[in-house]
Amino acid sequence: MYYNNSFKIVVDNKGLLCYVNYVVKAKHPGRPVKTAKDRRSKILQVRLTPDEFKTIEAVAREKVTDVSTWARSAIVHAARQEQSQD
């Protein structure tokens, strides 16, 4: 659960002002829910040789991203280029 810590000023039973800490549960913690169209639910498995994987891993590292993100981006980009040539 996610909480938002806050405080308020109150008058105690002796007439003195004091701060009281309280916790409020956040209404919408976390990131927004993705639409059905934006959810990634399909899995593509590809077998690679160790050398192929090292090459992809090196390129992904240069782009400061992980292998799966780079591979997804490269595959989608190549597919869109193929589609536009037809």
PDB file with one MODEL, atoms N, CA, C and O in Angstrom:
MODEL        1
ATOM      1  N   MET A   1       0.836  -1.185   0.000  1.00  0.00           N
ATOM      2  CA  MET A   1       0.000   0.000   0.000  1.00  0.00           C
ATOM      3  C   MET A   1       0.876   1.241   0.000  1.00  0.00           C
ATOM      4  O   MET A   1       1.977   1.232   0.550  1.00  0.00           O
ATOM      5  N   TYR A   2       0.402   2.272  -0.598  1.00  0.00           N
ATOM      6  CA  TYR A   2       1.130   3.525  -0.671  1.00  0.00           C
ATOM      7  C   TYR A   2       0.414   4.566   0.185  1.00  0.00           C
ATOM      8  O   TYR A   2      -0.813   4.670   0.173  1.00  0.00           O
ATOM      9  N   TYR A   3       1.198   5.319   0.916  1.00  0.00           N
ATOM     10  CA  TYR A   3       0.619   6.299   1.814  1.00  0.00           C
ATOM     11  C   TYR A   3       1.263   7.659   1.615  1.00  0.00           C
ATOM     12  O   TYR A   3       2.404   7.763   1.165  1.00  0.00           O
ATOM     13  N   ASN A   4       0.524   8.688   1.953  1.00  0.00           N
ATOM     14  CA  ASN A   4       0.999  10.057   1.885  1.00  0.00           C
ATOM     15  C   ASN A   4       1.040  10.588   3.315  1.00  0.00           C
ATOM     16  O   ASN A   4      -0.002  10.732   3.954  1.00  0.00           O
ATOM     17  N   ASN A   5       2.239  10.880   3.820  1.00  0.00           N
ATOM     18  CA  ASN A   5       2.359  11.410   5.183  1.00  0.00           C
ATOM     19  C   ASN A   5       2.099  12.906   5.166  1.00  0.00           C
ATOM     20  O   ASN A   5       2.616  13.620   4.307  1.00  0.00           O
ATOM     21  N   SER A   6       1.309  13.377   6.101  1.00  0.00           N
ATOM     22  CA  SER A   6       0.983  14.793   6.216  1.00  0.00           C
ATOM     23  C   SER A   6       0.884  15.162   7.687  1.00  0.00           C
ATOM     24  O   SER A   6       1.004  14.307   8.565  1.00  0.00           O
ATOM     25  N   PHE A   7       0.669  16.424   7.941  1.00  0.00           N
ATOM     26  CA  PHE A   7       0.462  16.847   9.316  1.00  0.00           C
ATOM     27  C   PHE A   7      -0.562  17.978   9.317  1.00  0.00           C
ATOM     28  O   PHE A   7      -0.831  18.601   8.290  1.00  0.00           O
ATOM     29  N   LYS A   8      -1.116  18.220  10.482  1.00  0.00           N
ATOM     30  CA  LYS A   8      -2.039  19.345  10.630  1.00  0.00           C
ATOM     31  C   LYS A   8      -1.788  19.993  11.980  1.00  0.00           C
ATOM     32  O   LYS A   8      -1.267  19.364  12.901  1.00  0.00           O
ATOM     33  N   ILE A   9      -2.159  21.236  12.082  1.00  0.00           N
ATOM     34  CA  ILE A   9      -1.991  21.980  13.328  1.00  0.00           C
ATOM     35  C   ILE A   9      -3.300  21.899  14.099  1.00  0.00           C
ATOM     36  O   ILE A   9      -4.370  22.188  13.564  1.00  0.00           O
ATOM     37  N   VAL A  10      -3.202  21.504  15.352  1.00  0.00           N
ATOM     38  CA  VAL A  10      -4.397  21.391  16.196  1.00  0.00           C
ATOM     39  C   VAL A  10      -4.134  22.077  17.537  1.00  0.00           C
ATOM     40  O   VAL A  10      -2.989  22.345  17.902  1.00  0.00           O
ATOM     41  N   VAL A  11      -5.188  22.346  18.240  1.00  0.00           N
ATOM     42  CA  VAL A  11      -5.089  22.912  19.594  1.00  0.00           C
ATOM     43  C   VAL A  11      -5.342  21.774  20.571  1.00  0.00           C
ATOM     44  O   VAL A  11      -6.374  21.106  20.509  1.00  0.00           O
ATOM     45  N   ASP A  12      -4.388  21.560  21.476  1.00  0.00           N
ATOM     46  CA  ASP A  12      -4.573  20.475  22.437  1.00  0.00           C
ATOM     47  C   ASP A  12      -5.487  20.915  23.581  1.00  0.00           C
ATOM     48  O   ASP A  12      -5.998  22.035  23.562  1.00  0.00           O
ATOM     49  N   ASN A  13      -5.699  20.049  24.579  1.00  0.00           N
ATOM     50  CA  ASN A  13      -6.648  20.340  25.656  1.00  0.00           C
ATOM     51  C   ASN A  13      -6.166  21.455  26.587  1.00  0.00           C
ATOM     52  O   ASN A  13      -6.943  21.935  27.412  1.00  0.00           O
ATOM     53  N   LYS A  14      -4.910  21.875  26.476  1.00  0.00           N
ATOM     54  CA  LYS A  14      -4.396  22.988  27.279  1.00  0.00           C
ATOM     55  C   LYS A  14      -4.381  24.297  26.500  1.00  0.00           C
ATOM     56  O   LYS A  14      -3.897  25.317  26.991  1.00  0.00           O
ATOM     57  N   GLY A  15      -4.910  24.261  25.290  1.00  0.00           N
ATOM     58  CA  GLY A  15      -4.955  25.467  24.471  1.00  0.00           C
ATOM     59  C   GLY A  15      -3.668  25.739  23.710  1.00  0.00           C
ATOM     60  O   GLY A  15      -3.498  26.832  23.169  1.00  0.00           O
ATOM     61  N   LEU A  16      -2.757  24.772  23.654  1.00  0.00           N
ATOM     62  CA  LEU A  16      -1.495  24.940  22.948  1.00  0.00           C
ATOM     63  C   LEU A  16      -1.601  24.412  21.522  1.00  0.00           C
ATOM     64  O   LEU A  16      -2.290  23.426  21.259  1.00  0.00           O
ATOM     65  N   LEU A  17      -0.910  25.084  20.612  1.00  0.00           N
ATOM     66  CA  LEU A  17      -0.868  24.613  19.231  1.00  0.00           C
ATOM     67  C   LEU A  17       0.162  23.490  19.131  1.00  0.00           C
ATOM     68  O   LEU A  17       1.242  23.578  19.714  1.00  0.00           O
ATOM     69  N   CYS A  18      -0.172  22.448  18.399  1.00  0.00           N
ATOM     70  CA  CYS A  18       0.801  21.375  18.182  1.00  0.00           C
ATOM     71  C   CYS A  18       0.552  20.761  16.808  1.00  0.00           C
ATOM     72  O   CYS A  18      -0.528  20.882  16.229  1.00  0.00           O
ATOM     73  N   TYR A  19       1.585  20.103  16.315  1.00  0.00           N
ATOM     74  CA  TYR A  19       1.497  19.418  15.027  1.00  0.00           C
ATOM     75  C   TYR A  19       1.116  17.963  15.274  1.00  0.00           C
ATOM     76  O   TYR A  19       1.635  17.324  16.189  1.00  0.00           O
ATOM     77  N   VAL A  20       0.222  17.454  14.467  1.00  0.00           N
ATOM     78  CA  VAL A  20      -0.181  16.057  14.562  1.00  0.00           C
ATOM     79  C   VAL A  20       0.093  15.407  13.207  1.00  0.00           C
ATOM     80  O   VAL A  20      -0.427  15.840  12.178  1.00  0.00           O
ATOM     81  N   ASN A  21       0.913  14.368  13.228  1.00  0.00           N
ATOM     82  CA  ASN A  21       1.175  13.620  11.995  1.00  0.00           C
ATOM     83  C   ASN A  21       0.037  12.654  11.749  1.00  0.00           C
ATOM     84  O   ASN A  21      -0.493  12.058  12.687  1.00  0.00           O
ATOM     85  N   TYR A  22      -0.332  12.501  10.523  1.00  0.00           N
ATOM     86  CA  TYR A  22      -1.317  11.499  10.170  1.00  0.00           C
ATOM     87  C   TYR A  22      -0.980  10.949   8.789  1.00  0.00           C
ATOM     88  O   TYR A  22      -0.243  11.569   8.022  1.00  0.00           O
ATOM     89  N   VAL A  23      -1.518   9.807   8.491  1.00  0.00           N
ATOM     90  CA  VAL A  23      -1.219   9.119   7.239  1.00  0.00           C
ATOM     91  C   VAL A  23      -2.504   8.990   6.444  1.00  0.00           C
ATOM     92  O   VAL A  23      -3.546   8.601   6.971  1.00  0.00           O
ATOM     93  N   VAL A  24      -2.410   9.327   5.157  1.00  0.00           N
ATOM     94  CA  VAL A  24      -3.556   9.224   4.268  1.00  0.00           C
ATOM     95  C   VAL A  24      -3.199   8.244   3.160  1.00  0.00           C
ATOM     96  O   VAL A  24      -2.148   8.374   2.531  1.00  0.00           O
ATOM     97  N   LYS A  25      -4.053   7.275   2.918  1.00  0.00           N
ATOM     98  CA  LYS A  25      -3.809   6.320   1.846  1.00  0.00           C
ATOM     99  C   LYS A  25      -3.968   7.035   0.507  1.00  0.00           C
ATOM    100  O   LYS A  25      -4.971   7.708   0.268  1.00  0.00           O
ATOM    101  N   ALA A  26      -2.964   6.882  -0.369  1.00  0.00           N
ATOM    102  CA  ALA A  26      -3.025   7.510  -1.691  1.00  0.00           C
ATOM    103  C   ALA A  26      -4.172   6.896  -2.489  1.00  0.00           C
ATOM    104  O   ALA A  26      -4.403   5.688  -2.424  1.00  0.00           O
ATOM    105  N   LYS A  27      -4.882   7.725  -3.237  1.00  0.00           N
ATOM    106  CA  LYS A  27      -6.046   7.244  -3.988  1.00  0.00           C
ATOM    107  C   LYS A  27      -5.646   6.386  -5.181  1.00  0.00           C
ATOM    108  O   LYS A  27      -6.288   5.373  -5.456  1.00  0.00           O
ATOM    109  N   HIS A  28      -4.597   6.778  -5.890  1.00  0.00           N
ATOM    110  CA  HIS A  28      -4.191   6.061  -7.104  1.00  0.00           C
ATOM    111  C   HIS A  28      -2.682   5.836  -7.109  1.00  0.00           C
ATOM    112  O   HIS A  28      -1.961   6.524  -7.832  1.00  0.00           O
ATOM    113  N   PRO A  29      -2.197   4.889  -6.320  1.00  0.00           N
ATOM    114  CA  PRO A  29      -0.753   4.642  -6.292  1.00  0.00           C
ATOM    115  C   PRO A  29      -0.275   3.947  -7.561  1.00  0.00           C
ATOM    116  O   PRO A  29      -1.053   3.247  -8.210  1.00  0.00           O
ATOM    117  N   GLY A  30       0.973   4.127  -7.916  1.00  0.00           N
ATOM    118  CA  GLY A  30       1.563   3.425  -9.053  1.00  0.00           C
ATOM    119  C   GLY A  30       1.273   4.102 -10.375  1.00  0.00           C
ATOM    120  O   GLY A  30       0.706   5.193 -10.432  1.00  0.00           O
ATOM    121  N   ARG A  31       1.676   3.427 -11.429  1.00  0.00           N
ATOM    122  CA  ARG A  31       1.473   3.991 -12.763  1.00  0.00           C
ATOM    123  C   ARG A  31       0.068   3.677 -13.255  1.00  0.00           C
ATOM    124  O   ARG A  31      -0.580   2.765 -12.743  1.00  0.00           O
ATOM    125  N   PRO A  32      -0.406   4.425 -14.244  1.00  0.00           N
ATOM    126  CA  PRO A  32      -1.750   4.176 -14.767  1.00  0.00           C
ATOM    127  C   PRO A  32      -1.853   2.790 -15.412  1.00  0.00           C
ATOM    128  O   PRO A  32      -0.858   2.253 -15.900  1.00  0.00           O
ATOM    129  N   VAL A  33      -3.027   2.230 -15.412  1.00  0.00           N
ATOM    130  CA  VAL A  33      -3.279   0.935 -16.026  1.00  0.00           C
ATOM    131  C   VAL A  33      -3.233   1.103 -17.541  1.00  0.00           C
ATOM    132  O   VAL A  33      -3.791   2.056 -18.085  1.00  0.00           O
ATOM    133  N   LYS A  34      -2.561   0.167 -18.218  1.00  0.00           N
ATOM    134  CA  LYS A  34      -2.489   0.227 -19.683  1.00  0.00           C
ATOM    135  C   LYS A  34      -3.794  -0.268 -20.289  1.00  0.00           C
ATOM    136  O   LYS A  34      -4.486  -1.109 -19.715  1.00  0.00           O
ATOM    137  N   THR A  35      -4.115   0.271 -21.460  1.00  0.00           N
ATOM    138  CA  THR A  35      -5.299  -0.191 -22.174  1.00  0.00           C
ATOM    139  C   THR A  35      -5.008  -1.578 -22.741  1.00  0.00           C
ATOM    140  O   THR A  35      -3.849  -1.984 -22.828  1.00  0.00           O
ATOM    141  N   ALA A  36      -6.042  -2.295 -23.122  1.00  0.00           N
ATOM    142  CA  ALA A  36      -5.868  -3.638 -23.678  1.00  0.00           C
ATOM    143  C   ALA A  36      -4.972  -3.604 -24.914  1.00  0.00           C
ATOM    144  O   ALA A  36      -4.205  -4.537 -25.152  1.00  0.00           O
ATOM    145  N   LYS A  37      -5.066  -2.541 -25.691  1.00  0.00           N
ATOM    146  CA  LYS A  37      -4.263  -2.395 -26.909  1.00  0.00           C
ATOM    147  C   LYS A  37      -2.772  -2.237 -26.582  1.00  0.00           C
ATOM    148  O   LYS A  37      -1.924  -2.699 -27.346  1.00  0.00           O
ATOM    149  N   ASP A  38      -2.450  -1.599 -25.470  1.00  0.00           N
ATOM    150  CA  ASP A  38      -1.063  -1.313 -25.112  1.00  0.00           C
ATOM    151  C   ASP A  38      -0.401  -2.394 -24.265  1.00  0.00           C
ATOM    152  O   ASP A  38       0.809  -2.337 -24.047  1.00  0.00           O
ATOM    153  N   ARG A  39      -1.158  -3.377 -23.781  1.00  0.00           N
ATOM    154  CA  ARG A  39      -0.587  -4.444 -22.958  1.00  0.00           C
ATOM    155  C   ARG A  39       0.186  -5.420 -23.829  1.00  0.00           C
ATOM    156  O   ARG A  39      -0.279  -5.825 -24.894  1.00  0.00           O
ATOM    157  N   ARG A  40       1.359  -5.787 -23.368  1.00  0.00           N
ATOM    158  CA  ARG A  40       2.168  -6.761 -24.109  1.00  0.00           C
ATOM    159  C   ARG A  40       1.898  -8.140 -23.527  1.00  0.00           C
ATOM    160  O   ARG A  40       2.341  -8.454 -22.422  1.00  0.00           O
ATOM    161  N   SER A  41       1.168  -8.963 -24.279  1.00  0.00           N
ATOM    162  CA  SER A  41       0.789 -10.277 -23.769  1.00  0.00           C
ATOM    163  C   SER A  41       1.333 -11.420 -24.626  1.00  0.00           C
ATOM    164  O   SER A  41       1.281 -12.576 -24.204  1.00  0.00           O
ATOM    165  N   LYS A  42       1.844 -11.128 -25.800  1.00  0.00           N
ATOM    166  CA  LYS A  42       2.352 -12.166 -26.700  1.00  0.00           C
ATOM    167  C   LYS A  42       3.845 -12.354 -26.472  1.00  0.00           C
ATOM    168  O   LYS A  42       4.570 -11.393 -26.213  1.00  0.00           O
ATOM    169  N   ILE A  43       4.298 -13.599 -26.573  1.00  0.00           N
ATOM    170  CA  ILE A  43       5.712 -13.916 -26.361  1.00  0.00           C
ATOM    171  C   ILE A  43       6.268 -14.545 -27.627  1.00  0.00           C
ATOM    172  O   ILE A  43       5.655 -15.439 -28.210  1.00  0.00           O
ATOM    173  N   LEU A  44       7.435 -14.070 -28.045  1.00  0.00           N
ATOM    174  CA  LEU A  44       8.132 -14.607 -29.204  1.00  0.00           C
ATOM    175  C   LEU A  44       9.465 -15.164 -28.717  1.00  0.00           C
ATOM    176  O   LEU A  44      10.281 -14.437 -28.150  1.00  0.00           O
ATOM    177  N   GLN A  45       9.680 -16.458 -28.941  1.00  0.00           N
ATOM    178  CA  GLN A  45      10.945 -17.066 -28.552  1.00  0.00           C
ATOM    179  C   GLN A  45      11.814 -17.238 -29.790  1.00  0.00           C
ATOM    180  O   GLN A  45      11.343 -17.702 -30.829  1.00  0.00           O
ATOM    181  N   VAL A  46      13.080 -16.864 -29.676  1.00  0.00           N
ATOM    182  CA  VAL A  46      14.021 -16.960 -30.789  1.00  0.00           C
ATOM    183  C   VAL A  46      15.277 -17.645 -30.279  1.00  0.00           C
ATOM    184  O   VAL A  46      15.808 -17.263 -29.236  1.00  0.00           O
ATOM    185  N   ARG A  47      15.748 -18.628 -30.983  1.00  0.00           N
ATOM    186  CA  ARG A  47      16.986 -19.306 -30.599  1.00  0.00           C
ATOM    187  C   ARG A  47      18.154 -18.626 -31.306  1.00  0.00           C
ATOM    188  O   ARG A  47      18.110 -18.358 -32.506  1.00  0.00           O
ATOM    189  N   LEU A  48      19.192 -18.356 -30.532  1.00  0.00           N
ATOM    190  CA  LEU A  48      20.384 -17.686 -31.056  1.00  0.00           C
ATOM    191  C   LEU A  48      21.627 -18.472 -30.681  1.00  0.00           C
ATOM    192  O   LEU A  48      21.646 -19.202 -29.690  1.00  0.00           O
ATOM    193  N   THR A  49      22.664 -18.310 -31.490  1.00  0.00           N
ATOM    194  CA  THR A  49      23.960 -18.868 -31.108  1.00  0.00           C
ATOM    195  C   THR A  49      24.556 -17.939 -30.057  1.00  0.00           C
ATOM    196  O   THR A  49      24.120 -16.794 -29.940  1.00  0.00           O
ATOM    197  N   PRO A  50      25.533 -18.398 -29.296  1.00  0.00           N
ATOM    198  CA  PRO A  50      26.186 -17.510 -28.325  1.00  0.00           C
ATOM    199  C   PRO A  50      26.766 -16.251 -28.973  1.00  0.00           C
ATOM    200  O   PRO A  50      26.706 -15.168 -28.390  1.00  0.00           O
ATOM    201  N   ASP A  51      27.326 -16.393 -30.173  1.00  0.00           N
ATOM    202  CA  ASP A  51      27.882 -15.219 -30.859  1.00  0.00           C
ATOM    203  C   ASP A  51      26.792 -14.228 -31.274  1.00  0.00           C
ATOM    204  O   ASP A  51      26.978 -13.016 -31.160  1.00  0.00           O
ATOM    205  N   GLU A  52      25.659 -14.741 -31.755  1.00  0.00           N
ATOM    206  CA  GLU A  52      24.551 -13.857 -32.127  1.00  0.00           C
ATOM    207  C   GLU A  52      24.049 -13.093 -30.903  1.00  0.00           C
ATOM    208  O   GLU A  52      23.787 -11.892 -30.959  1.00  0.00           O
ATOM    209  N   PHE A  53      23.925 -13.823 -29.806  1.00  0.00           N
ATOM    210  CA  PHE A  53      23.442 -13.170 -28.589  1.00  0.00           C
ATOM    211  C   PHE A  53      24.421 -12.116 -28.096  1.00  0.00           C
ATOM    212  O   PHE A  53      24.001 -11.037 -27.679  1.00  0.00           O
ATOM    213  N   LYS A  54      25.722 -12.407 -28.136  1.00  0.00           N
ATOM    214  CA  LYS A  54      26.732 -11.431 -27.720  1.00  0.00           C
ATOM    215  C   LYS A  54      26.667 -10.173 -28.564  1.00  0.00           C
ATOM    216  O   LYS A  54      26.817  -9.065 -28.049  1.00  0.00           O
ATOM    217  N   THR A  55      26.443 -10.342 -29.869  1.00  0.00           N
ATOM    218  CA  THR A  55      26.327  -9.184 -30.768  1.00  0.00           C
ATOM    219  C   THR A  55      25.131  -8.325 -30.385  1.00  0.00           C
ATOM    220  O   THR A  55      25.247  -7.106 -30.264  1.00  0.00           O
ATOM    221  N   ILE A  56      23.982  -8.964 -30.196  1.00  0.00           N
ATOM    222  CA  ILE A  56      22.765  -8.228 -29.820  1.00  0.00           C
ATOM    223  C   ILE A  56      22.942  -7.567 -28.452  1.00  0.00           C
ATOM    224  O   ILE A  56      22.540  -6.421 -28.252  1.00  0.00           O
ATOM    225  N   GLU A  57      23.543  -8.294 -27.522  1.00  0.00           N
ATOM    226  CA  GLU A  57      23.771  -7.765 -26.184  1.00  0.00           C
ATOM    227  C   GLU A  57      24.671  -6.531 -26.213  1.00  0.00           C
ATOM    228  O   GLU A  57      24.438  -5.570 -25.479  1.00  0.00           O
ATOM    229  N   ALA A  58      25.696  -6.561 -27.060  1.00  0.00           N
ATOM    230  CA  ALA A  58      26.622  -5.419 -27.177  1.00  0.00           C
ATOM    231  C   ALA A  58      25.911  -4.195 -27.740  1.00  0.00           C
ATOM    232  O   ALA A  58      26.101  -3.080 -27.254  1.00  0.00           O
ATOM    233  N   VAL A  59      25.099  -4.406 -28.759  1.00  0.00           N
ATOM    234  CA  VAL A  59      24.358  -3.280 -29.352  1.00  0.00           C
ATOM    235  C   VAL A  59      23.370  -2.707 -28.345  1.00  0.00           C
ATOM    236  O   VAL A  59      23.242  -1.488 -28.227  1.00  0.00           O
ATOM    237  N   ALA A  60      22.677  -3.565 -27.625  1.00  0.00           N
ATOM    238  CA  ALA A  60      21.713  -3.099 -26.619  1.00  0.00           C
ATOM    239  C   ALA A  60      22.430  -2.292 -25.543  1.00  0.00           C
ATOM    240  O   ALA A  60      21.927  -1.261 -25.098  1.00  0.00           O
ATOM    241  N   ARG A  61      23.589  -2.753 -25.132  1.00  0.00           N
ATOM    242  CA  ARG A  61      24.361  -2.041 -24.104  1.00  0.00           C
ATOM    243  C   ARG A  61      24.779  -0.650 -24.617  1.00  0.00           C
ATOM    244  O   ARG A  61      24.734   0.328 -23.871  1.00  0.00           O
ATOM    245  N   GLU A  62      25.185  -0.570 -25.895  1.00  0.00           N
ATOM    246  CA  GLU A  62      25.541   0.725 -26.494  1.00  0.00           C
ATOM    247  C   GLU A  62      24.356   1.682 -26.478  1.00  0.00           C
ATOM    248  O   GLU A  62      24.523   2.885 -26.282  1.00  0.00           O
ATOM    249  N   LYS A  63      23.173   1.146 -26.683  1.00  0.00           N
ATOM    250  CA  LYS A  63      21.946   1.959 -26.698  1.00  0.00           C
ATOM    251  C   LYS A  63      21.401   2.189 -25.290  1.00  0.00           C
ATOM    252  O   LYS A  63      20.352   2.812 -25.125  1.00  0.00           O
ATOM    253  N   VAL A  64      22.099   1.696 -24.286  1.00  0.00           N
ATOM    254  CA  VAL A  64      21.736   1.823 -22.867  1.00  0.00           C
ATOM    255  C   VAL A  64      20.302   1.316 -22.630  1.00  0.00           C
ATOM    256  O   VAL A  64      19.447   2.021 -22.095  1.00  0.00           O
ATOM    257  N   THR A  65      20.086   0.081 -23.045  1.00  0.00           N
ATOM    258  CA  THR A  65      18.795  -0.569 -22.828  1.00  0.00           C
ATOM    259  C   THR A  65      19.042  -2.057 -22.617  1.00  0.00           C
ATOM    260  O   THR A  65      20.162  -2.534 -22.804  1.00  0.00           O
ATOM    261  N   ASP A  66      18.018  -2.781 -22.234  1.00  0.00           N
ATOM    262  CA  ASP A  66      18.198  -4.215 -22.062  1.00  0.00           C
ATOM    263  C   ASP A  66      17.955  -4.933 -23.390  1.00  0.00           C
ATOM    264  O   ASP A  66      17.403  -4.360 -24.330  1.00  0.00           O
ATOM    265  N   VAL A  67      18.369  -6.175 -23.447  1.00  0.00           N
ATOM    266  CA  VAL A  67      18.317  -6.947 -24.688  1.00  0.00           C
ATOM    267  C   VAL A  67      16.892  -7.084 -25.217  1.00  0.00           C
ATOM    268  O   VAL A  67      16.658  -6.892 -26.410  1.00  0.00           O
ATOM    269  N   SER A  68      15.943  -7.411 -24.353  1.00  0.00           N
ATOM    270  CA  SER A  68      14.571  -7.634 -24.835  1.00  0.00           C
ATOM    271  C   SER A  68      13.945  -6.356 -25.391  1.00  0.00           C
ATOM    272  O   SER A  68      13.227  -6.402 -26.391  1.00  0.00           O
ATOM    273  N   THR A  69      14.212  -5.224 -24.754  1.00  0.00           N
ATOM    274  CA  THR A  69      13.668  -3.952 -25.256  1.00  0.00           C
ATOM    275  C   THR A  69      14.267  -3.618 -26.610  1.00  0.00           C
ATOM    276  O   THR A  69      13.556  -3.214 -27.531  1.00  0.00           O
ATOM    277  N   TRP A  70      15.590  -3.791 -26.730  1.00  0.00           N
ATOM    278  CA  TRP A  70      16.244  -3.504 -28.008  1.00  0.00           C
ATOM    279  C   TRP A  70      15.733  -4.446 -29.090  1.00  0.00           C
ATOM    280  O   TRP A  70      15.434  -4.011 -30.202  1.00  0.00           O
ATOM    281  N   ALA A  71      15.630  -5.748 -28.766  1.00  0.00           N
ATOM    282  CA  ALA A  71      15.179  -6.738 -29.747  1.00  0.00           C
ATOM    283  C   ALA A  71      13.753  -6.439 -30.207  1.00  0.00           C
ATOM    284  O   ALA A  71      13.464  -6.509 -31.401  1.00  0.00           O
ATOM    285  N   ARG A  72      12.858  -6.108 -29.271  1.00  0.00           N
ATOM    286  CA  ARG A  72      11.480  -5.772 -29.633  1.00  0.00           C
ATOM    287  C   ARG A  72      11.457  -4.590 -30.592  1.00  0.00           C
ATOM    288  O   ARG A  72      10.769  -4.612 -31.612  1.00  0.00           O
ATOM    289  N   SER A  73      12.217  -3.564 -30.250  1.00  0.00           N
ATOM    290  CA  SER A  73      12.264  -2.360 -31.079  1.00  0.00           C
ATOM    291  C   SER A  73      12.804  -2.674 -32.478  1.00  0.00           C
ATOM    292  O   SER A  73      12.251  -2.206 -33.473  1.00  0.00           O
ATOM    293  N   ALA A  74      13.877  -3.461 -32.558  1.00  0.00           N
ATOM    294  CA  ALA A  74      14.474  -3.810 -33.846  1.00  0.00           C
ATOM    295  C   ALA A  74      13.534  -4.655 -34.699  1.00  0.00           C
ATOM    296  O   ALA A  74      13.429  -4.442 -35.907  1.00  0.00           O
ATOM    297  N   ILE A  75      12.850  -5.613 -34.074  1.00  0.00           N
ATOM    298  CA  ILE A  75      11.927  -6.474 -34.817  1.00  0.00           C
ATOM    299  C   ILE A  75      10.743  -5.677 -35.355  1.00  0.00           C
ATOM    300  O   ILE A  75      10.361  -5.827 -36.515  1.00  0.00           O
ATOM    301  N   VAL A  76      10.167  -4.830 -34.506  1.00  0.00           N
ATOM    302  CA  VAL A  76       9.022  -4.019 -34.944  1.00  0.00           C
ATOM    303  C   VAL A  76       9.441  -3.062 -36.050  1.00  0.00           C
ATOM    304  O   VAL A  76       8.712  -2.885 -37.027  1.00  0.00           O
ATOM    305  N   HIS A  77      10.615  -2.443 -35.905  1.00  0.00           N
ATOM    306  CA  HIS A  77      11.110  -1.518 -36.934  1.00  0.00           C
ATOM    307  C   HIS A  77      11.304  -2.253 -38.266  1.00  0.00           C
ATOM    308  O   HIS A  77      10.884  -1.753 -39.310  1.00  0.00           O
ATOM    309  N   ALA A  78      11.931  -3.427 -38.240  1.00  0.00           N
ATOM    310  CA  ALA A  78      12.159  -4.200 -39.465  1.00  0.00           C
ATOM    311  C   ALA A  78      10.837  -4.634 -40.096  1.00  0.00           C
ATOM    312  O   ALA A  78      10.689  -4.582 -41.317  1.00  0.00           O
ATOM    313  N   ALA A  79       9.885  -5.057 -39.284  1.00  0.00           N
ATOM    314  CA  ALA A  79       8.588  -5.487 -39.803  1.00  0.00           C
ATOM    315  C   ALA A  79       7.851  -4.329 -40.471  1.00  0.00           C
ATOM    316  O   ALA A  79       7.234  -4.500 -41.523  1.00  0.00           O
ATOM    317  N   ARG A  80       7.919  -3.165 -39.860  1.00  0.00           N
ATOM    318  CA  ARG A  80       7.245  -1.990 -40.455  1.00  0.00           C
ATOM    319  C   ARG A  80       7.900  -1.577 -41.765  1.00  0.00           C
ATOM    320  O   ARG A  80       7.214  -1.150 -42.693  1.00  0.00           O
ATOM    321  N   GLN A  81       9.221  -1.701 -41.850  1.00  0.00           N
ATOM    322  CA  GLN A  81       9.900  -1.399 -43.116  1.00  0.00           C
ATOM    323  C   GLN A  81       9.489  -2.376 -44.192  1.00  0.00           C
ATOM    324  O   GLN A  81       9.231  -1.975 -45.327  1.00  0.00           O
ATOM    325  N   GLU A  82       9.424  -3.655 -43.855  1.00  0.00           N
ATOM    326  CA  GLU A  82       8.983  -4.683 -44.812  1.00  0.00           C
ATOM    327  C   GLU A  82       7.566  -4.396 -45.295  1.00  0.00           C
ATOM    328  O   GLU A  82       7.269  -4.516 -46.484  1.00  0.00           O
ATOM    329  N   GLN A  83       6.693  -4.015 -44.361  1.00  0.00           N
ATOM    330  CA  GLN A  83       5.303  -3.738 -44.693  1.00  0.00           C
ATOM    331  C   GLN A  83       5.179  -2.547 -45.636  1.00  0.00           C
ATOM    332  O   GLN A  83       4.360  -2.561 -46.555  1.00  0.00           O
ATOM    333  N   SER A  84       5.985  -1.523 -45.410  1.00  0.00           N
ATOM    334  CA  SER A  84       5.891  -0.318 -46.235  1.00  0.00           C
ATOM    335  C   SER A  84       6.461  -0.540 -47.639  1.00  0.00           C
ATOM    336  O   SER A  84       6.116   0.202 -48.559  1.00  0.00           O
ATOM    337  N   GLN A  85       7.319  -1.536 -47.823  1.00  0.00           N
ATOM    338  CA  GLN A  85       7.888  -1.817 -49.138  1.00  0.00           C
ATOM    339  C   GLN A  85       6.939  -2.605 -50.019  1.00  0.00           C
ATOM    340  O   GLN A  85       7.073  -2.595 -51.243  1.00  0.00           O
ATOM    341  N   ASP A  86       5.975  -3.293 -49.406  1.00  0.00           N
ATOM    342  CA  ASP A  86       5.031  -4.118 -50.190  1.00  0.00           C
ATOM    343  C   ASP A  86       3.996  -3.295 -50.882  1.00  0.00           C
ATOM    344  O   ASP A  86       3.136  -3.840 -51.575  1.00  0.00           O
TER     345      ASP A  86
ENDMDL
END
